[in-house]
Amino acid sequence: MGCESSRLTKCAPEQLGDEYLPQYDEAKGPFWVMDADAEAQIIFSKKGPGSKEVTPPTTMLDLMRLAVEQHGDKVAMRVERIDGKTPPIDQHDCKWQEWTYKQYMD
């Protein structure tokens, strides 16, 4: 019983080469930023899922546009409200206010 991944394995997982890891030693940075309008360089691996070819860079706005295109009429966000205000935790007779991806984007 249990999921397949919970079984014991008889050998160690395969170790991937350095080309599958982000190439920080070749990057110039900054590796993180705190200013709202600042940009940090994306550090890719040379191969695999972390590479630019497999996972091209994107923005949150582009991801939201894609969600609108694929799921525009589905609920994206839902909050409980009483007269437009967030209810106390112990109150159970609240109404849910919903926005679809399209409404949220607009």
C-alpha positions, 0 to 999 in steps of 0.5 A, a space after each residue: 500500500 502507498 504510493 510508488 515513490 515510497 518504495 525502497 530502492 536498491 541503488 542510489 539515484 543517478 547523479 547528473 553532471 554539472 551541465 544540468 545545474 545552474 551555471 552560477 560560476 559563469 554568471 555576472 549577477 546580481 543573483 537577487 534583487 529587492 527593488 521593485 523595478 530591478 532585474 536579476 539575471 536568470 541563471 540557466 543550466 546548459 542541459 535539461 529542464 533548467 536550460 533556456 531551450 527547455 524552459 525559456 524565460 517568461 514573466 508573470 504577466 506572460 503566464 497570466 496571459 497564457 492562463 487567460 487564453 487557456 482558462 479565461 472563464 474558470 475561477 482564478 480567485 475566490 474570497 469570503 466576504 460579508 458586506 465587502 469585508 473579510 469576515 472573522 475566522 469563526 463566522 461561517 455564513 459568508 458569501 464567496 466573491 469570485 473572479 475568473 482569470 479574464 476578470 482578474 486580468 482586466 
